[in-house]
Amino acid sequence: MKRIRGHHLFCMALFAGHGYSEEFTQNMAAVIESLQKGEPLGLTEGPDDICAHCPNLLPGGGCAHGTEDVLHRDRGAFAALGAAPGQQTTWEQARQGLLGVDGEGFEKVCGQCRWAAEGLCSLALLQKRLA
């Protein structure tokens, strides 16, 4: 079972092969492939199987981009999806939840994110990718 933090559900749906490093990008692709093939996922608030290969992961589990910011995004994702840390689900169930996210929910998770600022994600793109 893969451990996935709340906001990474959005990131995985919008992933386009870009990342913080080559190792991070390869790991993200492998995690997504595993989940799409049916491996279950457990939702977590805090470092997950994607963070494990991120160059911004700090000792003790913090994030160089702002631990509180990342936790805020996780909480926003859980609220937008009606989910909670500790919940077990599948990628298909998460995908269905993502399809129901509205603009306000998307903004709570992805607003001010560097990837959104670079034009790599938006609510319209999320909906298009999941359709």
C-alpha positions in Angstrom: 0.0 0.0 0.0 1.3 3.4 -1.0 1.1 6.3 1.6 -0.1 9.4 -0.1 -0.6 12.9 1.5 -3.8 14.8 0.6 -2.5 17.4 -1.8 -0.4 14.8 -3.8 -3.7 13.4 -5.1 -4.0 16.6 -7.0 -0.4 16.6 -8.1 -0.6 13.0 -9.4 -3.7 13.8 -11.5 -1.9 16.8 -13.0 1.6 15.3 -13.3 3.2 16.0 -16.6 6.7 14.6 -16.1 8.2 17.6 -14.3 9.6 17.6 -10.8 12.1 18.9 -8.4 14.8 16.4 -9.6 15.1 13.4 -11.9 14.9 11.0 -9.0 11.7 12.7 -7.8 10.1 12.7 -11.2 10.9 9.0 -11.8 9.5 8.1 -8.4 6.3 10.1 -9.0 5.8 8.3 -12.3 6.3 4.9 -10.6 3.9 5.7 -7.8 1.2 6.8 -10.2 1.7 3.7 -12.4 1.4 1.5 -9.3 -1.8 3.1 -8.1 -3.3 3.1 -11.6 -2.6 -0.7 -11.7 -4.7 -1.1 -8.6 -2.3 -0.9 -5.6 -4.3 0.6 -2.7 -3.4 3.8 -1.1 -3.5 5.1 2.5 -4.0 8.8 3.0 -1.6 10.5 5.3 -0.9 14.0 6.5 2.8 14.4 6.4 5.7 12.9 4.3 4.5 10.1 2.0 5.9 7.8 -0.7 6.3 10.7 -3.1 8.1 12.9 -0.5 10.5 10.1 0.1 12.4 11.0 -3.1 12.0 14.8 -2.9 15.2 16.9 -2.5 13.1 19.3 -0.4 12.3 16.8 2.4 14.0 17.9 5.6 15.3 15.7 8.4 12.3 15.1 10.7 9.8 15.2 7.9 9.6 19.0 7.2 9.6 20.6 3.8 12.1 23.2 2.6 9.3 25.0 0.8 7.4 25.5 4.1 6.1 22.7 6.3 3.0 24.6 7.4 2.2 25.5 3.8 2.3 21.9 2.8 0.2 20.8 5.7 -2.3 23.5 4.9 -2.6 22.1 1.3 -3.1 18.6 2.7 -5.9 19.8 5.0 -7.5 21.7 2.0 -7.3 18.5 -0.1 -9.0 16.4 2.6 -11.7 19.0 3.0 -12.3 19.3 -0.8 -12.4 15.5 -1.2 -14.4 14.7 2.0 -11.5 12.5 3.0 -9.2 12.1 6.1 -5.8 10.9 7.1 -5.8 7.2 7.8 -8.4 6.5 5.2 -7.7 3.7 2.7 -8.8 4.0 -0.8 -7.9 3.3 -4.5 -6.8 5.6 -7.2 -10.1 5.2 -9.0 -12.0 6.3 -5.9 -9.7 9.3 -5.4 -10.1 10.1 -9.1 -13.8 10.2 -8.7 -13.5 12.5 -5.7 -11.2 14.8 -7.7 -13.8 15.1 -10.4 -16.1 16.7 -7.9 -13.7 19.4 -6.7 -14.9 23.0 -7.3 -12.9 26.2 -7.8 -12.9 27.1 -4.1 -11.6 23.6 -3.2 -9.0 23.7 -5.9 -7.8 27.1 -4.7 -7.4 25.9 -1.1 -5.1 23.1 -2.3 -3.3 24.6 -5.3 -3.6 28.3 -4.9 -0.1 29.9 -4.6 1.6 26.6 -5.6 4.7 27.1 -7.7 3.5 24.6 -10.3 0.2 26.5 -10.7 2.2 29.7 -11.0 4.3 28.1 -13.8 1.1 27.2 -15.6 1.4 23.4 -15.2 -1.9 23.0 -13.5 -5.4 24.5 -13.1 -8.9 23.4 -12.3 -9.7 23.2 -16.0 -6.7 21.0 -16.7 -7.5 18.8 -13.7 -11.0 18.2 -15.0 -9.8 17.6 -18.5 -7.2 15.1 -17.4 -9.7 13.2 -15.3 -12.5 13.1 -17.9 
